[in-house]
Amino acid sequence: MKYIIAIIKPFKLDEVRDALGAIGVAGMTVSEVKGFGRQKGQTEIYRGAEYSTNMLPKVKIEVACSDALAPQVVETIQQSASTEAIGDGKVFVLDLASATRIRTGETGDTAL
């Protein structure tokens, strides 16, 4: 099993969610987060005053999936979240040791 974490631009969430649903991803966790990478923040105007922020709003998507589905999930996220501009985000893939469905006690891939 794999645990996939993707950090993307907020306005791409619906597109990514729909694309993942189309390939059979049954569920995901989404969090609003802030962070920075190579962009180092941005300049914005608020009530006529210009200010710089070094933490940009992003969305973190977490997906647990089978080993067989993981490459397709990563590719789908990459394609659907891309704007071909700096700050599109990152995708991380981690090994998932175990998963248990609380309601039924199912474990492993069946819990996903």
Secondary structure, 3 states (H helix, E strand, C coil): CEEEEEEECHHHHHHHHHHHHHCCCCCCEEEEEEECCCCCCEEEEECCEEEEECCEEEEEEEEEECCCCHHHHHHHHHHHHCCCCCCCEEEEEEECCCCECCCCCCEHHHHC
